[in-house]
Amino acid sequence: MIYGLGDKLVRLREGKHLQQKDIAKYSKVTPQAISGYENDTATPSLEVFSDLCAFYNVSADYLLGYDKKQTLSVEGLTDDDIGLISSMITKLKEVRQAEKSDD
């Protein structure tokens, strides 16, 4: 079992507004297998693990818990798109910091 893998897989799947059956189809496993991975009751094979990394566009280190930062691909985006996203991230961090200060 890979500690924390299930939680990451759930967050990534829900972030894409997908169901377990969608991930299962891509990974060529059953929805029950995806459920097992997400509930930390089963461990994906190396092939399935690699497929999940590719599908979610994250590193193996991120899913394994070695890299705490999740990276996002900006491939196909314009410089203006990237600038807008960067501004949104900065603003969100400011809002979250202000919320912490209010507590």
Rosetta constraint file for C-alpha pairs under 8 A:
AtomPair CA 1 CA 40 HARMONIC 6.60 0.50
AtomPair CA 1 CA 41 HARMONIC 7.38 0.50
AtomPair CA 1 CA 42 HARMONIC 6.68 0.50
AtomPair CA 1 CA 43 HARMONIC 5.49 0.50
AtomPair CA 2 CA 40 HARMONIC 7.52 0.50
AtomPair CA 2 CA 43 HARMONIC 7.01 0.50
AtomPair CA 2 CA 64 HARMONIC 6.58 0.50
AtomPair CA 3 CA 40 HARMONIC 7.69 0.50
AtomPair CA 3 CA 64 HARMONIC 7.60 0.50
AtomPair CA 3 CA 65 HARMONIC 7.67 0.50
AtomPair CA 4 CA 8 HARMONIC 6.50 0.50
AtomPair CA 4 CA 40 HARMONIC 7.81 0.50
AtomPair CA 4 CA 64 HARMONIC 7.73 0.50
AtomPair CA 4 CA 65 HARMONIC 7.09 0.50
AtomPair CA 5 CA 9 HARMONIC 6.15 0.50
AtomPair CA 5 CA 37 HARMONIC 7.38 0.50
AtomPair CA 5 CA 38 HARMONIC 7.06 0.50
AtomPair CA 5 CA 40 HARMONIC 7.05 0.50
AtomPair CA 5 CA 63 HARMONIC 5.87 0.50
AtomPair CA 5 CA 64 HARMONIC 6.54 0.50
AtomPair CA 5 CA 65 HARMONIC 7.62 0.50
AtomPair CA 6 CA 10 HARMONIC 6.20 0.50
AtomPair CA 6 CA 37 HARMONIC 5.56 0.50
AtomPair CA 6 CA 38 HARMONIC 3.67 0.50
AtomPair CA 6 CA 39 HARMONIC 5.43 0.50
AtomPair CA 6 CA 40 HARMONIC 5.26 0.50
AtomPair CA 7 CA 11 HARMONIC 6.23 0.50
AtomPair CA 7 CA 38 HARMONIC 6.32 0.50
AtomPair CA 7 CA 39 HARMONIC 7.69 0.50
AtomPair CA 8 CA 12 HARMONIC 6.07 0.50
AtomPair CA 8 CA 38 HARMONIC 7.97 0.50
AtomPair CA 8 CA 63 HARMONIC 6.77 0.50
AtomPair CA 9 CA 13 HARMONIC 6.04 0.50
AtomPair CA 9 CA 37 HARMONIC 7.78 0.50
AtomPair CA 9 CA 38 HARMONIC 5.89 0.50
AtomPair CA 9 CA 63 HARMONIC 7.95 0.50
AtomPair CA 10 CA 14 HARMONIC 5.98 0.50
AtomPair CA 10 CA 38 HARMONIC 5.93 0.50
AtomPair CA 11 CA 15 HARMONIC 5.86 0.50
AtomPair CA 12 CA 16 HARMONIC 6.54 0.50
AtomPair CA 12 CA 56 HARMONIC 6.79 0.50
AtomPair CA 13 CA 17 HARMONIC 6.38 0.50
AtomPair CA 13 CA 18 HARMONIC 5.58 0.50
AtomPair CA 13 CA 19 HARMONIC 7.09 0.50
AtomPair CA 13 CA 20 HARMONIC 7.72 0.50
AtomPair CA 13 CA 23 HARMONIC 7.82 0.50
AtomPair CA 13 CA 56 HARMONIC 7.99 0.50
AtomPair CA 14 CA 18 HARMONIC 5.90 0.50
AtomPair CA 14 CA 19 HARMONIC 7.59 0.50
AtomPair CA 18 CA 22 HARMONIC 6.23 0.50
AtomPair CA 18 CA 23 HARMONIC 7.48 0.50
AtomPair CA 19 CA 23 HARMONIC 6.89 0.50
AtomPair CA 20 CA 24 HARMONIC 6.07 0.50
AtomPair CA 20 CA 31 HARMONIC 5.46 0.50
AtomPair CA 20 CA 34 HARMONIC 6.11 0.50
AtomPair CA 20 CA 35 HARMONIC 6.91 0.50
AtomPair CA 21 CA 25 HARMONIC 6.12 0.50
AtomPair CA 21 CA 30 HARMONIC 7.32 0.50
AtomPair CA 21 CA 31 HARMONIC 4.89 0.50
AtomPair CA 21 CA 34 HARMONIC 7.97 0.50
AtomPair CA 22 CA 26 HARMONIC 6.54 0.50
AtomPair CA 23 CA 27 HARMONIC 6.08 0.50
AtomPair CA 23 CA 31 HARMONIC 7.64 0.50
AtomPair CA 23 CA 34 HARMONIC 7.28 0.50
AtomPair CA 24 CA 28 HARMONIC 5.66 0.50
AtomPair CA 24 CA 29 HARMONIC 4.93 0.50
AtomPair CA 24 CA 30 HARMONIC 5.33 0.50
AtomPair CA 24 CA 31 HARMONIC 5.16 0.50
AtomPair CA 24 CA 33 HARMONIC 7.61 0.50
AtomPair CA 24 CA 34 HARMONIC 6.22 0.50
AtomPair CA 25 CA 29 HARMONIC 6.56 0.50
AtomPair CA 25 CA 30 HARMONIC 7.44 0.50
AtomPair CA 26 CA 51 HARMONIC 7.96 0.50
AtomPair CA 26 CA 55 HARMONIC 7.95 0.50
AtomPair CA 27 CA 48 HARMONIC 5.98 0.50
AtomPair CA 27 CA 51 HARMONIC 6.00 0.50
AtomPair CA 27 CA 52 HARMONIC 7.01 0.50
AtomPair CA 29 CA 33 HARMONIC 6.30 0.50
AtomPair CA 29 CA 34 HARMONIC 7.40 0.50
AtomPair CA 30 CA 34 HARMONIC 6.68 0.50
AtomPair CA 31 CA 35 HARMONIC 6.17 0.50
AtomPair CA 32 CA 36 HARMONIC 6.18 0.50
AtomPair CA 33 CA 37 HARMONIC 6.34 0.50
AtomPair CA 33 CA 42 HARMONIC 7.30 0.50
AtomPair CA 34 CA 38 HARMONIC 6.17 0.50
AtomPair CA 35 CA 39 HARMONIC 6.00 0.50
AtomPair CA 36 CA 40 HARMONIC 5.94 0.50
AtomPair CA 36 CA 41 HARMONIC 4.95 0.50
AtomPair CA 36 CA 42 HARMONIC 4.80 0.50
AtomPair CA 36 CA 43 HARMONIC 7.54 0.50
AtomPair CA 37 CA 41 HARMONIC 6.22 0.50
AtomPair CA 37 CA 42 HARMONIC 5.03 0.50
AtomPair CA 37 CA 43 HARMONIC 5.71 0.50
AtomPair CA 37 CA 44 HARMONIC 6.56 0.50
AtomPair CA 44 CA 48 HARMONIC 5.66 0.50
AtomPair CA 44 CA 49 HARMONIC 5.58 0.50
AtomPair CA 45 CA 49 HARMONIC 5.97 0.50
AtomPair CA 46 CA 50 HARMONIC 6.06 0.50
AtomPair CA 47 CA 51 HARMONIC 6.26 0.50
AtomPair CA 48 CA 52 HARMONIC 6.15 0.50
AtomPair CA 49 CA 53 HARMONIC 6.31 0.50
AtomPair CA 50 CA 54 HARMONIC 6.28 0.50
AtomPair CA 50 CA 60 HARMONIC 7.50 0.50
AtomPair CA 51 CA 55 HARMONIC 5.98 0.50
AtomPair CA 52 CA 56 HARMONIC 6.03 0.50
AtomPair CA 53 CA 57 HARMONIC 5.66 0.50
AtomPair CA 53 CA 58 HARMONIC 5.14 0.50
AtomPair CA 53 CA 59 HARMONIC 5.96 0.50
AtomPair CA 53 CA 60 HARMONIC 6.12 0.50
AtomPair CA 53 CA 63 HARMONIC 7.58 0.50
AtomPair CA 54 CA 58 HARMONIC 6.69 0.50
AtomPair CA 57 CA 72 HARMONIC 7.00 0.50
AtomPair CA 57 CA 73 HARMONIC 6.97 0.50
AtomPair CA 58 CA 62 HARMONIC 6.54 0.50
AtomPair CA 58 CA 63 HARMONIC 7.39 0.50
AtomPair CA 58 CA 70 HARMONIC 6.80 0.50
AtomPair CA 58 CA 71 HARMONIC 6.45 0.50
AtomPair CA 58 CA 72 HARMONIC 7.24 0.50
AtomPair CA 59 CA 63 HARMONIC 6.68 0.50
AtomPair CA 59 CA 71 HARMONIC 7.94 0.50
AtomPair CA 60 CA 64 HARMONIC 6.00 0.50
AtomPair CA 61 CA 65 HARMONIC 6.03 0.50
AtomPair CA 61 CA 66 HARMONIC 4.95 0.50
AtomPair CA 61 CA 67 HARMONIC 5.25 0.50
AtomPair CA 62 CA 66 HARMONIC 5.94 0.50
AtomPair CA 62 CA 67 HARMONIC 4.63 0.50
AtomPair CA 62 CA 68 HARMONIC 6.11 0.50
AtomPair CA 62 CA 69 HARMONIC 6.84 0.50
AtomPair CA 62 CA 70 HARMONIC 6.34 0.50
AtomPair CA 63 CA 67 HARMONIC 7.93 0.50
AtomPair CA 74 CA 82 HARMONIC 7.02 0.50
AtomPair CA 77 CA 81 HARMONIC 5.76 0.50
AtomPair CA 77 CA 82 HARMONIC 6.54 0.50
AtomPair CA 78 CA 82 HARMONIC 6.32 0.50
AtomPair CA 79 CA 83 HARMONIC 6.10 0.50
AtomPair CA 80 CA 84 HARMONIC 6.16 0.50
AtomPair CA 81 CA 85 HARMONIC 6.24 0.50
AtomPair CA 82 CA 86 HARMONIC 6.06 0.50
AtomPair CA 83 CA 87 HARMONIC 6.18 0.50
AtomPair CA 84 CA 88 HARMONIC 6.22 0.50
AtomPair CA 85 CA 89 HARMONIC 6.20 0.50
AtomPair CA 86 CA 90 HARMONIC 6.24 0.50
AtomPair CA 87 CA 91 HARMONIC 6.17 0.50
AtomPair CA 88 CA 92 HARMONIC 6.09 0.50
AtomPair CA 89 CA 93 HARMONIC 6.18 0.50
AtomPair CA 90 CA 94 HARMONIC 6.33 0.50
AtomPair CA 91 CA 95 HARMONIC 6.26 0.50
AtomPair CA 92 CA 96 HARMONIC 6.17 0.50
AtomPair CA 93 CA 97 HARMONIC 6.07 0.50
AtomPair CA 94 CA 98 HARMONIC 6.15 0.50
AtomPair CA 95 CA 99 HARMONIC 6.21 0.50
AtomPair CA 96 CA 100 HARMONIC 6.31 0.50
AtomPair CA 97 CA 101 HARMONIC 6.29 0.50
AtomPair CA 98 CA 102 HARMONIC 6.28 0.50
AtomPair CA 99 CA 103 HARMONIC 6.60 0.50
